[in-house]
Amino acid sequence: MPDVKWVLFHCRPEPDPVQSPSPFASNHLITFFVAIAGAGIIGASWAALYIANGLEVVVYDCAADAETSLWPNVRSALQCLEGLDSFRERLGTVQSPLALLSFTTVLEKAISYADFIQENTPENLTLKLDLFVSIDQWMKPDALLCSSTSGLRPSDLQVGLKLHKHNFVVGHPFNPTHLMPLVEVIGGCETSPQTIERAMSFYESVGKKPVHVRQEIPGHIANRLQAALFREIFSMLANGIAGVADIETVMEYGPGLRWGTMGPSLLLHLGGGPGGAKDYASKFMAHLMSWYTKEDPVMDESLVEQWVQETTKMAGKAPSRAYLEHNRDDLLLSVLNKKEMQRGKKPGHSGKP
């Protein structure tokens, strides 16, 4: 592990809070310090992404042993980013990304000089609120605080803030965070419009595809779509329609494969033929919208255990969890690189010689 643990606070002068330019002062985003609260898988992925962009990052975790897993997880994520065409040039301009990263168990040291704060603690409202009370004490007045929460409402999280409610948004990533471009940005009832704009600009500047969720809703957009799918999966399991392995095959080689190319509405537009979305809606939409289970599946212990056992059995056919993760990331890289190449083509160009 490189000896950089105190680089931000012991190896260079502290920034002058009066003279330091705001990272959001102009159209050209300048961020000197990023703080990450929580050194788990999500926190490590964020850290890798940010240092790959040349930003200086300090990771805070109250558990000292969290540093042990942080460094290998960041190295692994950086190695993965090297395979992403859109990041290869960025990484080429950063001589030593890991030298930009440090770790601390002292929250004040992570937060006090941060221009941007990404919180990634467990999905527990009480735990997050306790942390936010402390973060609120040490935040700079113009710093942004973003939470990676998968489903908590930002207004509920703002309860933990007294001084910086207007500087807070949810910035929810998709796993694996360093690779998946999506970030859902959601403001709470006291978030300022400027904060939404700053968060969107920041995430876009580090290579993400931010989407502004206009209203607070538990689970945001992506997880609610996943929840709808799993509602059907558990209904099919409960009624003996199909097992997990067959459902996986249907998704991997059916809708899931298509959804990697474009979103479902554009796919249905193509499915409507020359008449596009209008013809699809008039001919098929009523049927499509009737094909769902009318009753929620009863999520009792036996049904959940059935899903766990069948999923675990299927996963057990792979040599290891690491093998599955590598295959996932390798395919994601291929898809993302291909999509990036397609975006660079002129309309109507097939790419063939």
C-alpha positions as CSV (number, residue, x, y, z in Angstrom):
1,M,0.0,0.0,0.0
2,P,1.5,3.4,-0.9
3,D,2.5,5.7,2.0
4,V,0.0,8.5,1.2
5,K,-2.3,8.2,4.2
6,W,-1.8,11.8,5.3
7,V,-0.9,13.4,2.0
8,L,-3.8,15.9,2.1
9,F,-3.2,17.2,5.6
10,H,0.4,16.7,6.4
11,C,2.4,16.9,3.2
12,R,1.2,20.3,1.8
13,P,-0.2,23.6,3.1
14,E,-3.8,23.7,3.8
15,P,-5.8,25.8,1.3
16,D,-6.8,29.3,2.2
17,P,-10.6,29.2,2.4
18,V,-10.8,32.8,1.4
19,Q,-8.5,32.8,-1.6
20,S,-9.3,29.3,-2.9
21,P,-11.6,29.6,-5.9
22,S,-15.0,27.9,-5.7
23,P,-15.1,24.7,-7.8
24,F,-18.4,25.8,-9.2
25,A,-17.6,29.4,-9.8
26,S,-17.7,29.2,-13.6
27,N,-18.7,27.0,-16.4
28,H,-15.3,25.3,-16.1
29,L,-15.6,23.0,-13.1
30,I,-12.6,23.2,-10.8
31,T,-12.6,20.7,-7.9
32,F,-9.6,20.5,-5.6
33,F,-10.9,18.2,-2.9
34,V,-13.4,15.4,-2.9
35,A,-14.4,13.6,0.3
36,I,-16.0,10.2,0.4
37,A,-17.8,9.0,3.5
38,G,-17.8,5.2,3.6
39,A,-15.0,3.0,2.3
40,G,-17.1,0.0,1.1
41,I,-17.4,-1.2,-2.5
42,I,-19.4,1.9,-3.6
43,G,-17.0,4.3,-1.9
44,A,-14.0,2.6,-3.4
45,S,-15.6,2.7,-6.9
46,W,-16.3,6.5,-6.5
47,A,-12.8,7.0,-5.3
48,A,-11.3,5.3,-8.3
49,L,-13.5,7.3,-10.7
50,Y,-12.6,10.6,-9.1
51,I,-8.8,10.0,-9.0
52,A,-8.9,8.7,-12.6
53,N,-10.2,12.2,-13.4
54,G,-7.2,13.8,-11.6
55,L,-9.2,14.9,-8.5
56,E,-7.7,14.6,-5.0
57,V,-9.7,12.3,-2.8
58,V,-9.8,11.6,0.9
59,V,-11.9,8.6,2.0
60,Y,-13.3,8.6,5.5
61,D,-14.5,5.5,7.4
62,C,-15.0,5.2,11.1
63,A,-13.5,1.6,11.0
64,A,-9.7,1.7,10.7
65,D,-9.7,-1.8,9.0
66,A,-11.8,-0.4,6.2
67,E,-8.5,0.9,4.6
68,T,-7.3,-2.7,4.2
69,S,-9.9,-3.4,1.5
70,L,-10.1,0.1,0.1
71,W,-6.7,0.0,-1.7
72,P,-7.2,-3.3,-3.6
73,N,-10.8,-2.3,-4.5
74,V,-9.6,1.0,-5.9
75,R,-6.7,-0.6,-7.8
76,S,-9.1,-3.2,-9.3
77,A,-11.6,-0.4,-10.4
78,L,-8.7,1.6,-11.9
79,Q,-7.6,-1.4,-13.9
80,C,-11.1,-1.8,-15.1
81,L,-11.3,1.9,-16.2
82,E,-8.2,1.4,-18.3
83,G,-10.3,-0.7,-20.6
84,L,-12.9,2.0,-21.1
85,D,-12.0,3.9,-24.3
86,S,-13.6,7.2,-23.0
87,F,-11.3,7.1,-19.9
88,R,-8.0,6.0,-21.5
89,E,-7.2,9.6,-22.5
90,R,-8.2,10.9,-19.0
91,L,-6.0,8.3,-17.3
92,G,-3.1,9.2,-19.6
93,T,-3.1,12.7,-18.2
94,V,-2.9,11.6,-14.5
95,Q,0.6,10.4,-13.8
96,S,-0.1,8.6,-10.5
97,P,-3.8,8.3,-9.6
98,L,-3.2,6.5,-6.4
99,A,-1.1,9.3,-5.1
100,L,-4.2,11.5,-5.2
101,L,-6.0,9.2,-2.7
102,S,-5.8,9.1,1.1
103,F,-7.7,7.6,4.0
104,T,-8.7,8.9,7.4
105,T,-10.8,7.8,10.4
106,V,-11.3,11.5,11.4
107,L,-14.4,12.9,9.7
108,E,-13.2,16.6,10.2
109,K,-10.1,15.9,8.2
110,A,-12.1,14.5,5.3
111,I,-14.8,17.1,5.2
112,S,-13.3,20.5,6.2
113,Y,-11.6,21.3,2.9
114,A,-13.9,19.2,0.6
115,D,-15.5,20.9,-2.3
116,F,-17.6,17.8,-3.1
117,I,-18.7,15.2,-0.6
118,Q,-20.1,11.7,-1.6
119,E,-21.8,9.8,1.2
120,N,-22.0,6.0,0.9
121,T,-22.9,4.6,4.3
122,P,-25.3,1.7,4.8
123,E,-28.9,2.2,3.7
124,N,-30.1,3.1,7.2
125,L,-31.8,6.4,7.8
126,T,-30.8,6.8,11.4
127,L,-27.2,6.0,10.7
128,K,-27.1,8.5,7.8
129,L,-28.8,11.3,9.8
130,D,-26.3,10.9,12.6
131,L,-23.4,11.2,10.1
132,F,-25.1,14.2,8.4
133,V,-25.3,16.1,11.7
134,S,-21.5,15.8,11.9
135,I,-20.8,16.6,8.3
136,D,-23.0,19.7,8.6
137,Q,-20.6,21.0,11.3
138,W,-17.5,20.7,9.1
139,M,-18.8,21.4,5.5
140,K,-17.6,24.5,3.7
141,P,-20.4,26.9,2.9
142,D,-20.3,26.2,-0.9
143,A,-19.5,22.5,-0.7
144,L,-21.9,20.0,-2.3
145,L,-23.1,17.0,-0.3
146,C,-24.4,14.0,-2.3
147,S,-25.8,10.8,-1.0
148,S,-25.5,7.5,-2.9
149,T,-28.7,6.2,-1.2
150,S,-30.6,3.6,-3.3
151,G,-34.0,4.6,-2.2
152,L,-34.2,7.0,0.7
153,R,-36.0,10.3,0.0
154,P,-33.6,13.4,0.1
155,S,-36.1,15.4,2.2
156,D,-35.9,12.7,4.9
157,L,-32.1,13.0,4.8
158,Q,-32.1,16.8,4.9
159,V,-33.5,16.5,8.4
160,G,-29.9,15.8,9.6
161,L,-28.7,19.2,8.1
162,K,-29.2,22.6,9.7
163,L,-26.7,24.8,7.9
164,H,-26.4,23.2,4.4
165,K,-29.9,21.8,3.5
166,H,-29.8,23.7,0.2
167,N,-26.4,22.2,-0.7
168,F,-27.7,18.6,-0.6
169,V,-28.9,16.1,-3.3
170,V,-29.1,12.4,-3.8
171,G,-26.5,11.3,-6.3
172,H,-27.4,7.6,-6.7
173,P,-25.0,5.5,-8.9
174,F,-25.6,2.1,-10.4
175,N,-23.3,-0.8,-9.5
176,P,-20.4,-1.2,-10.5
177,T,-20.2,2.5,-9.9
178,H,-16.9,3.1,-11.7
179,L,-18.3,1.6,-14.9
180,M,-22.0,2.2,-15.0
181,P,-22.6,5.8,-16.4
182,L,-25.9,6.4,-14.7
183,V,-26.3,8.8,-11.8
184,E,-29.8,9.7,-10.6
185,V,-29.8,13.3,-9.1
186,I,-32.7,14.1,-6.8
187,G,-33.2,17.2,-4.7
188,G,-35.1,17.5,-1.5
189,C,-37.8,20.0,-0.5
190,E,-35.0,22.5,0.6
191,T,-32.5,21.8,-2.2
192,S,-31.7,24.9,-4.3
193,P,-32.1,24.7,-8.1
194,Q,-28.4,25.8,-8.3
195,T,-27.4,22.8,-6.3
196,I,-29.1,20.5,-8.8
197,E,-27.3,22.2,-11.7
198,R,-23.9,22.0,-9.9
199,A,-24.4,18.3,-9.2
200,M,-25.4,17.5,-12.7
201,S,-22.4,19.5,-14.1
202,F,-20.0,17.8,-11.7
203,Y,-21.1,14.2,-12.5
204,E,-21.1,14.9,-16.2
205,S,-17.6,16.3,-15.9
206,V,-16.3,13.0,-14.5
207,G,-17.8,11.0,-17.3
208,K,-21.2,10.1,-15.9
209,K,-24.7,10.3,-17.4
210,P,-26.7,12.2,-14.8
211,V,-30.5,12.2,-14.9
212,H,-32.5,14.7,-12.9
213,V,-35.4,12.9,-11.1
214,R,-38.0,15.7,-10.9
215,Q,-39.9,14.4,-7.9
216,E,-38.9,12.5,-4.8
217,I,-40.1,8.9,-4.9
218,P,-38.8,5.9,-2.9
219,G,-36.3,3.9,-5.1
220,H,-35.9,6.8,-7.6
221,I,-36.3,5.6,-11.2
222,A,-33.9,2.7,-11.9
223,N,-34.6,0.7,-8.7
224,R,-38.4,1.1,-9.2
225,L,-38.0,-0.4,-12.6
226,Q,-36.0,-3.2,-11.2
227,A,-38.6,-3.6,-8.4
228,A,-41.4,-4.0,-11.1
229,L,-39.3,-6.7,-12.8
230,F,-38.7,-8.6,-9.6
231,R,-42.3,-8.4,-8.6
232,E,-43.0,-10.4,-11.8
233,I,-40.1,-12.8,-11.1
234,F,-41.3,-13.7,-7.6
235,S,-44.9,-14.0,-8.9
236,M,-43.7,-16.5,-11.5
237,L,-41.6,-18.4,-8.9
238,A,-44.6,-18.6,-6.5
239,N,-47.0,-19.9,-9.2
240,G,-44.5,-22.4,-10.7
241,I,-44.4,-20.7,-14.1
242,A,-40.6,-20.7,-14.3
243,G,-37.5,-21.2,-12.2
244,V,-34.7,-18.7,-11.7
245,A,-32.4,-20.2,-14.3
246,D,-35.0,-20.0,-17.1
247,I,-36.0,-16.5,-16.1
248,E,-32.3,-15.5,-16.3
249,T,-32.0,-17.0,-19.8
250,V,-35.1,-15.1,-20.9
251,M,-33.7,-11.8,-19.6
252,E,-30.1,-12.3,-20.7
253,Y,-30.9,-13.4,-24.2
254,G,-34.2,-11.5,-24.6
255,P,-35.2,-8.1,-23.3
256,G,-32.0,-7.6,-21.3
257,L,-29.8,-7.9,-24.4
258,R,-31.9,-5.4,-26.3
259,W,-32.0,-3.0,-23.3
260,G,-28.2,-2.8,-23.5
261,T,-28.6,-1.1,-27.0
262,M,-31.2,1.5,-26.2
263,G,-34.1,2.2,-23.8
264,P,-37.4,0.3,-23.9
265,S,-39.5,3.2,-25.4
266,L,-37.2,3.5,-28.5
267,L,-37.2,-0.3,-28.8
268,L,-41.0,-0.3,-28.9
269,H,-40.9,2.6,-31.4
270,L,-38.9,0.3,-33.7
271,G,-41.3,-2.5,-32.9
272,G,-44.1,-0.4,-34.3
273,G,-42.7,-0.5,-37.8
274,P,-42.7,2.5,-40.1
275,G,-45.5,4.0,-38.0
276,G,-43.2,4.0,-34.9
277,A,-44.4,4.7,-31.4
278,K,-47.9,5.8,-32.6
279,D,-48.6,2.5,-34.4
280,Y,-47.2,0.4,-31.6
281,A,-49.4,2.3,-29.0
282,S,-52.5,1.8,-31.1
283,K,-51.9,-1.8,-31.9
284,F,-50.1,-3.4,-28.9
285,M,-49.9,-1.1,-25.9
286,A,-53.3,-2.1,-24.4
287,H,-52.2,-5.8,-24.5
288,L,-48.7,-5.1,-23.1
289,M,-50.1,-3.1,-20.2
290,S,-52.5,-6.0,-19.2
291,W,-49.7,-8.5,-19.0
292,Y,-48.8,-8.2,-15.3
293,T,-49.7,-10.0,-12.1
294,K,-52.7,-8.4,-10.5
295,E,-51.7,-9.4,-7.0
296,D,-48.5,-8.8,-5.1
297,P,-46.6,-12.1,-4.5
298,V,-46.5,-13.1,-0.8
299,M,-42.9,-12.6,0.1
300,D,-42.8,-15.2,2.8
301,E,-39.7,-17.0,4.0
302,S,-40.2,-20.0,1.8
303,L,-40.5,-18.0,-1.4
304,V,-37.5,-15.9,-0.6
305,E,-35.5,-19.0,0.3
306,Q,-36.5,-20.6,-3.0
307,W,-35.1,-17.7,-4.9
308,V,-31.9,-17.6,-2.8
309,Q,-31.3,-21.4,-3.3
310,E,-31.9,-21.3,-7.0
311,T,-29.8,-18.2,-7.6
312,T,-27.0,-19.6,-5.4
313,K,-27.0,-22.9,-7.3
314,M,-26.8,-21.1,-10.6
315,A,-23.9,-18.9,-9.4
316,G,-22.2,-22.0,-8.1
317,K,-21.6,-23.2,-11.6
318,A,-19.0,-20.4,-12.1
319,P,-15.5,-21.0,-10.7
320,S,-15.8,-18.1,-8.3
321,R,-17.6,-14.8,-7.6
322,A,-14.5,-13.0,-9.0
323,Y,-15.0,-14.9,-12.3
324,L,-18.6,-13.7,-12.5
325,E,-17.6,-10.1,-11.7
326,H,-14.9,-10.2,-14.3
327,N,-17.3,-11.5,-17.0
328,R,-19.8,-8.8,-16.1
329,D,-17.3,-6.0,-16.2
330,D,-15.7,-7.3,-19.4
331,L,-19.1,-7.4,-21.2
332,L,-20.0,-3.9,-19.8
333,L,-16.7,-2.5,-21.2
334,S,-17.4,-4.0,-24.6
335,V,-20.9,-2.5,-24.7
336,L,-19.8,0.9,-23.4
337,N,-16.9,1.1,-25.8
338,K,-19.2,0.1,-28.7
339,K,-21.8,2.7,-27.7
340,E,-19.1,5.4,-27.5
341,M,-17.9,4.5,-30.9
342,Q,-21.5,4.6,-32.3
343,R,-22.0,8.1,-30.8
344,G,-18.9,9.2,-32.8
345,K,-20.4,8.1,-36.1
346,K,-22.4,10.4,-38.4
347,P,-26.1,9.6,-38.8
348,G,-26.6,7.1,-41.6
349,H,-23.0,5.8,-41.5
350,S,-22.9,2.0,-41.0
351,G,-19.3,1.9,-40.0
352,K,-18.5,-0.6,-42.8
353,P,-15.8,0.2,-45.4
